[in-house]
């Protein structure tokens, strides 16, 4: 039995910025991304069948909003809205702890970007164990 994952993201002053809830009863991997007031910001989903690699997307207000492509095992991927890159993620390998570089280059809610990174990295880590 696997329990749904839950994450809370805090700022430097310990105030909540957002939280994520993994869905327990779902055909595919899904994470709901919420603002501090509990309003749904987006739903992160994983494509069920893909011939090579994996693909994720985020729905916002019930509509496909963002696609996420790349090498998730190597922690190097990009996020696109309307086929335009809005964020890039890569792991910094020269560090004692896991550190990720997240570059937001487009007009996108940073909570969706950070929520997507947390959900993807959680799943990649789970698959290894």
DODOFI-462561 format. One record per residue (C-alpha): residue number from 1; residue in three letters; x, z, y. Coordinates in nm, 3 decimals, padded with zeros to 5 digits. Layout:
<pts>
<pt><pos>NUM</pos><code>ALA</code><xx>X</xx><zz>Z</zz><yy>Y</yy></pt>
...
</pts>
This chain:
<pts>
<pt><pos>1</pos><code>UNK</code><xx>00.000</xx><zz>00.000</zz><yy>00.000</yy></pt>
<pt><pos>2</pos><code>UNK</code><xx>00.134</xx><zz>-00.098</zz><yy>00.338</yy></pt>
<pt><pos>3</pos><code>UNK</code><xx>00.014</xx><zz>00.068</zz><yy>00.655</yy></pt>
<pt><pos>4</pos><code>UNK</code><xx>-00.023</xx><zz>-00.130</zz><yy>00.976</yy></pt>
<pt><pos>5</pos><code>UNK</code><xx>00.272</xx><zz>-00.106</zz><yy>01.214</yy></pt>
<pt><pos>6</pos><code>UNK</code><xx>00.222</xx><zz>00.046</zz><yy>01.557</yy></pt>
<pt><pos>7</pos><code>UNK</code><xx>00.463</xx><zz>00.029</zz><yy>01.848</yy></pt>
<pt><pos>8</pos><code>UNK</code><xx>00.457</xx><zz>00.174</zz><yy>02.199</yy></pt>
<pt><pos>9</pos><code>UNK</code><xx>00.687</xx><zz>00.031</zz><yy>02.469</yy></pt>
<pt><pos>10</pos><code>UNK</code><xx>00.791</xx><zz>00.268</zz><yy>02.749</yy></pt>
<pt><pos>11</pos><code>UNK</code><xx>00.973</xx><zz>00.208</zz><yy>03.076</yy></pt>
<pt><pos>12</pos><code>UNK</code><xx>01.276</xx><zz>00.405</zz><yy>03.200</yy></pt>
<pt><pos>13</pos><code>UNK</code><xx>01.045</xx><zz>00.679</zz><yy>03.333</yy></pt>
<pt><pos>14</pos><code>UNK</code><xx>00.870</xx><zz>00.716</zz><yy>02.996</yy></pt>
<pt><pos>15</pos><code>UNK</code><xx>00.549</xx><zz>00.550</zz><yy>03.118</yy></pt>
<pt><pos>16</pos><code>UNK</code><xx>00.375</xx><zz>00.318</zz><yy>02.872</yy></pt>
<pt><pos>17</pos><code>UNK</code><xx>00.409</xx><zz>-00.051</zz><yy>02.951</yy></pt>
<pt><pos>18</pos><code>UNK</code><xx>00.224</xx><zz>-00.179</zz><yy>02.645</yy></pt>
<pt><pos>19</pos><code>UNK</code><xx>00.150</xx><zz>-00.110</zz><yy>02.281</yy></pt>
<pt><pos>20</pos><code>UNK</code><xx>00.111</xx><zz>-00.319</zz><yy>01.965</yy></pt>
<pt><pos>21</pos><code>UNK</code><xx>-00.105</xx><zz>-00.265</zz><yy>01.660</yy></pt>
<pt><pos>22</pos><code>UNK</code><xx>-00.051</xx><zz>-00.456</zz><yy>01.336</yy></pt>
<pt><pos>23</pos><code>UNK</code><xx>-00.370</xx><zz>-00.547</zz><yy>01.153</yy></pt>
<pt><pos>24</pos><code>UNK</code><xx>-00.410</xx><zz>-00.400</zz><yy>00.804</yy></pt>
<pt><pos>25</pos><code>UNK</code><xx>-00.679</xx><zz>-00.631</zz><yy>00.664</yy></pt>
<pt><pos>26</pos><code>UNK</code><xx>-00.572</xx><zz>-00.978</zz><yy>00.765</yy></pt>
<pt><pos>27</pos><code>UNK</code><xx>-00.491</xx><zz>-01.298</zz><yy>00.572</yy></pt>
<pt><pos>28</pos><code>UNK</code><xx>-00.191</xx><zz>-01.365</zz><yy>00.795</yy></pt>
<pt><pos>29</pos><code>UNK</code><xx>00.039</xx><zz>-01.132</zz><yy>00.986</yy></pt>
<pt><pos>30</pos><code>UNK</code><xx>-00.122</xx><zz>-01.036</zz><yy>01.315</yy></pt>
<pt><pos>31</pos><code>UNK</code><xx>-00.033</xx><zz>-00.799</zz><yy>01.596</yy></pt>
<pt><pos>32</pos><code>UNK</code><xx>-00.264</xx><zz>-00.713</zz><yy>01.883</yy></pt>
<pt><pos>33</pos><code>UNK</code><xx>-00.082</xx><zz>-00.662</zz><yy>02.214</yy></pt>
<pt><pos>34</pos><code>UNK</code><xx>-00.245</xx><zz>-00.420</zz><yy>02.462</yy></pt>
<pt><pos>35</pos><code>UNK</code><xx>-00.177</xx><zz>-00.308</zz><yy>02.816</yy></pt>
<pt><pos>36</pos><code>UNK</code><xx>-00.154</xx><zz>00.069</zz><yy>02.885</yy></pt>
<pt><pos>37</pos><code>UNK</code><xx>-00.531</xx><zz>00.088</zz><yy>02.953</yy></pt>
<pt><pos>38</pos><code>UNK</code><xx>-00.609</xx><zz>-00.055</zz><yy>02.609</yy></pt>
<pt><pos>39</pos><code>UNK</code><xx>-00.706</xx><zz>-00.404</zz><yy>02.730</yy></pt>
<pt><pos>40</pos><code>UNK</code><xx>-00.610</xx><zz>-00.681</zz><yy>02.488</yy></pt>
<pt><pos>41</pos><code>UNK</code><xx>-00.331</xx><zz>-00.896</zz><yy>02.637</yy></pt>
<pt><pos>42</pos><code>UNK</code><xx>-00.280</xx><zz>-01.128</zz><yy>02.339</yy></pt>
<pt><pos>43</pos><code>UNK</code><xx>-00.283</xx><zz>-01.164</zz><yy>01.960</yy></pt>
<pt><pos>44</pos><code>UNK</code><xx>00.040</xx><zz>-01.264</zz><yy>01.787</yy></pt>
<pt><pos>45</pos><code>UNK</code><xx>-00.007</xx><zz>-01.461</zz><yy>01.462</yy></pt>
<pt><pos>46</pos><code>UNK</code><xx>00.215</xx><zz>-01.618</zz><yy>01.198</yy></pt>
<pt><pos>47</pos><code>UNK</code><xx>00.144</xx><zz>-01.963</zz><yy>01.059</yy></pt>
<pt><pos>48</pos><code>UNK</code><xx>00.053</xx><zz>-01.930</zz><yy>00.690</yy></pt>
<pt><pos>49</pos><code>UNK</code><xx>00.206</xx><zz>-02.250</zz><yy>00.555</yy></pt>
<pt><pos>50</pos><code>UNK</code><xx>00.504</xx><zz>-02.433</zz><yy>00.700</yy></pt>
<pt><pos>51</pos><code>UNK</code><xx>00.734</xx><zz>-02.653</zz><yy>00.493</yy></pt>
<pt><pos>52</pos><code>UNK</code><xx>01.055</xx><zz>-02.542</zz><yy>00.660</yy></pt>
<pt><pos>53</pos><code>UNK</code><xx>01.100</xx><zz>-02.207</zz><yy>00.832</yy></pt>
<pt><pos>54</pos><code>UNK</code><xx>00.830</xx><zz>-02.010</zz><yy>01.009</yy></pt>
<pt><pos>55</pos><code>UNK</code><xx>00.618</xx><zz>-02.053</zz><yy>01.317</yy></pt>
<pt><pos>56</pos><code>UNK</code><xx>00.431</xx><zz>-01.802</zz><yy>01.528</yy></pt>
<pt><pos>57</pos><code>UNK</code><xx>00.184</xx><zz>-01.830</zz><yy>01.810</yy></pt>
<pt><pos>58</pos><code>UNK</code><xx>00.001</xx><zz>-01.606</zz><yy>02.055</yy></pt>
<pt><pos>59</pos><code>UNK</code><xx>-00.367</xx><zz>-01.634</zz><yy>02.136</yy></pt>
<pt><pos>60</pos><code>UNK</code><xx>-00.491</xx><zz>-01.520</zz><yy>02.474</yy></pt>
<pt><pos>61</pos><code>UNK</code><xx>-00.867</xx><zz>-01.481</zz><yy>02.533</yy></pt>
<pt><pos>62</pos><code>UNK</code><xx>-00.929</xx><zz>-01.652</zz><yy>02.196</yy></pt>
<pt><pos>63</pos><code>UNK</code><xx>-00.730</xx><zz>-01.967</zz><yy>02.285</yy></pt>
<pt><pos>64</pos><code>UNK</code><xx>-00.385</xx><zz>-02.077</zz><yy>02.165</yy></pt>
<pt><pos>65</pos><code>UNK</code><xx>-00.152</xx><zz>-01.979</zz><yy>02.447</yy></pt>
<pt><pos>66</pos><code>UNK</code><xx>00.210</xx><zz>-01.973</zz><yy>02.330</yy></pt>
<pt><pos>67</pos><code>UNK</code><xx>00.406</xx><zz>-02.126</zz><yy>02.040</yy></pt>
<pt><pos>68</pos><code>UNK</code><xx>00.725</xx><zz>-01.968</zz><yy>01.909</yy></pt>
<pt><pos>69</pos><code>UNK</code><xx>00.989</xx><zz>-02.177</zz><yy>01.728</yy></pt>
<pt><pos>70</pos><code>UNK</code><xx>01.343</xx><zz>-02.128</zz><yy>01.606</yy></pt>
<pt><pos>71</pos><code>UNK</code><xx>01.559</xx><zz>-01.951</zz><yy>01.353</yy></pt>
<pt><pos>72</pos><code>UNK</code><xx>01.396</xx><zz>-01.612</zz><yy>01.312</yy></pt>
<pt><pos>73</pos><code>UNK</code><xx>01.638</xx><zz>-01.488</zz><yy>01.045</yy></pt>
<pt><pos>74</pos><code>UNK</code><xx>01.930</xx><zz>-01.555</zz><yy>01.282</yy></pt>
<pt><pos>75</pos><code>UNK</code><xx>01.727</xx><zz>-01.404</zz><yy>01.571</yy></pt>
<pt><pos>76</pos><code>UNK</code><xx>01.749</xx><zz>-01.719</zz><yy>01.784</yy></pt>
<pt><pos>77</pos><code>UNK</code><xx>01.415</xx><zz>-01.858</zz><yy>01.899</yy></pt>
<pt><pos>78</pos><code>UNK</code><xx>01.222</xx><zz>-01.989</zz><yy>02.197</yy></pt>
<pt><pos>79</pos><code>UNK</code><xx>00.870</xx><zz>-01.950</zz><yy>02.332</yy></pt>
<pt><pos>80</pos><code>UNK</code><xx>00.672</xx><zz>-02.237</zz><yy>02.482</yy></pt>
<pt><pos>81</pos><code>UNK</code><xx>00.351</xx><zz>-02.261</zz><yy>02.682</yy></pt>
<pt><pos>82</pos><code>UNK</code><xx>00.208</xx><zz>-02.614</zz><yy>02.710</yy></pt>
<pt><pos>83</pos><code>UNK</code><xx>00.530</xx><zz>-02.748</zz><yy>02.549</yy></pt>
<pt><pos>84</pos><code>UNK</code><xx>00.744</xx><zz>-02.596</zz><yy>02.826</yy></pt>
<pt><pos>85</pos><code>UNK</code><xx>00.997</xx><zz>-02.328</zz><yy>02.735</yy></pt>
<pt><pos>86</pos><code>UNK</code><xx>00.914</xx><zz>-01.997</zz><yy>02.905</yy></pt>
<pt><pos>87</pos><code>UNK</code><xx>01.144</xx><zz>-01.759</zz><yy>02.715</yy></pt>
<pt><pos>88</pos><code>UNK</code><xx>01.451</xx><zz>-01.758</zz><yy>02.490</yy></pt>
<pt><pos>89</pos><code>UNK</code><xx>01.557</xx><zz>-01.482</zz><yy>02.249</yy></pt>
<pt><pos>90</pos><code>UNK</code><xx>01.894</xx><zz>-01.432</zz><yy>02.083</yy></pt>
<pt><pos>91</pos><code>UNK</code><xx>02.063</xx><zz>-01.143</zz><yy>01.910</yy></pt>
<pt><pos>92</pos><code>UNK</code><xx>02.386</xx><zz>-01.009</zz><yy>02.054</yy></pt>
<pt><pos>93</pos><code>UNK</code><xx>02.615</xx><zz>-00.988</zz><yy>01.751</yy></pt>
<pt><pos>94</pos><code>UNK</code><xx>02.900</xx><zz>-00.805</zz><yy>01.924</yy></pt>
<pt><pos>95</pos><code>UNK</code><xx>02.736</xx><zz>-00.464</zz><yy>01.946</yy></pt>
<pt><pos>96</pos><code>UNK</code><xx>02.714</xx><zz>-00.145</zz><yy>01.743</yy></pt>
<pt><pos>97</pos><code>UNK</code><xx>02.333</xx><zz>-00.142</zz><yy>01.750</yy></pt>
<pt><pos>98</pos><code>UNK</code><xx>02.087</xx><zz>-00.429</zz><yy>01.737</yy></pt>
<pt><pos>99</pos><code>UNK</code><xx>02.062</xx><zz>-00.574</zz><yy>02.085</yy></pt>
<pt><pos>100</pos><code>UNK</code><xx>01.866</xx><zz>-00.878</zz><yy>02.190</yy></pt>
<pt><pos>101</pos><code>UNK</code><xx>01.898</xx><zz>-01.102</zz><yy>02.491</yy></pt>
<pt><pos>102</pos><code>UNK</code><xx>01.554</xx><zz>-01.203</zz><yy>02.617</yy></pt>
<pt><pos>103</pos><code>UNK</code><xx>01.548</xx><zz>-01.458</zz><yy>02.900</yy></pt>
<pt><pos>104</pos><code>UNK</code><xx>01.211</xx><zz>-01.520</zz><yy>03.061</yy></pt>
<pt><pos>105</pos><code>UNK</code><xx>01.234</xx><zz>-01.847</zz><yy>03.252</yy></pt>
<pt><pos>106</pos><code>UNK</code><xx>00.871</xx><zz>-01.936</zz><yy>03.306</yy></pt>
<pt><pos>107</pos><code>UNK</code><xx>00.553</xx><zz>-01.796</zz><yy>03.452</yy></pt>
<pt><pos>108</pos><code>UNK</code><xx>00.446</xx><zz>-01.579</zz><yy>03.159</yy></pt>
<pt><pos>109</pos><code>UNK</code><xx>00.330</xx><zz>-01.219</zz><yy>03.111</yy></pt>
<pt><pos>110</pos><code>UNK</code><xx>00.646</xx><zz>-01.032</zz><yy>03.003</yy></pt>
<pt><pos>111</pos><code>UNK</code><xx>00.434</xx><zz>-00.803</zz><yy>02.782</yy></pt>
<pt><pos>112</pos><code>UNK</code><xx>00.343</xx><zz>-01.103</zz><yy>02.567</yy></pt>
<pt><pos>113</pos><code>UNK</code><xx>00.709</xx><zz>-01.201</zz><yy>02.534</yy></pt>
<pt><pos>114</pos><code>UNK</code><xx>00.827</xx><zz>-00.848</zz><yy>02.448</yy></pt>
<pt><pos>115</pos><code>UNK</code><xx>00.531</xx><zz>-00.795</zz><yy>02.214</yy></pt>
<pt><pos>116</pos><code>UNK</code><xx>00.610</xx><zz>-01.117</zz><yy>02.030</yy></pt>
<pt><pos>117</pos><code>UNK</code><xx>00.977</xx><zz>-01.018</zz><yy>01.993</yy></pt>
<pt><pos>118</pos><code>UNK</code><xx>00.884</xx><zz>-00.676</zz><yy>01.852</yy></pt>
<pt><pos>119</pos><code>UNK</code><xx>00.635</xx><zz>-00.827</zz><yy>01.605</yy></pt>
<pt><pos>120</pos><code>UNK</code><xx>00.875</xx><zz>-01.100</zz><yy>01.485</yy></pt>
<pt><pos>121</pos><code>UNK</code><xx>01.170</xx><zz>-00.864</zz><yy>01.447</yy></pt>
<pt><pos>122</pos><code>UNK</code><xx>00.951</xx><zz>-00.614</zz><yy>01.261</yy></pt>
<pt><pos>123</pos><code>UNK</code><xx>00.845</xx><zz>-00.880</zz><yy>01.013</yy></pt>
<pt><pos>124</pos><code>UNK</code><xx>01.198</xx><zz>-01.018</zz><yy>00.967</yy></pt>
<pt><pos>125</pos><code>UNK</code><xx>01.324</xx><zz>-00.665</zz><yy>00.897</yy></pt>
<pt><pos>126</pos><code>UNK</code><xx>01.038</xx><zz>-00.598</zz><yy>00.652</yy></pt>
<pt><pos>127</pos><code>UNK</code><xx>01.113</xx><zz>-00.916</zz><yy>00.457</yy></pt>
<pt><pos>128</pos><code>UNK</code><xx>01.474</xx><zz>-00.804</zz><yy>00.406</yy></pt>
<pt><pos>129</pos><code>UNK</code><xx>01.367</xx><zz>-00.472</zz><yy>00.252</yy></pt>
</pts>
